[in-house]
């Protein structure tokens, strides 16, 4: 049986803040959005390259405070591009980790931690 990569579901509480963070700041595109009715919580599917994330305002879908690692081609270039946007709530930096990765950690508006990483050159 062939399996595809999992799609994490991250909790959100504020649609405008989530869109500003994921779409405007990080550069994800909205694949789809769904509400059961106009007053229902939002469920978003987001994509940046091969990375797909789901962000949900539904109470039972996820717990705030999740952490995930997302490998990118060049974390330093991505960090520079993000900082050039001068996003009000984050100024990320890159850290060399002893396990052979360069990591950039950013916390979303709901408290979920995204760790963008690139293997260090040996």
Secondary structure, 3 states (H helix, E strand, C coil): CCCCCCCEEEECCCHHHHHHHHHHHCCCEEEEEECCCCCCCCEEEEEECCEEEEEECCCCCCCCCCEEEEECCCHHHHHHHHHHCCCCCCCCCCEECCCCEEEEEEECCCCCEEEEEEECCC
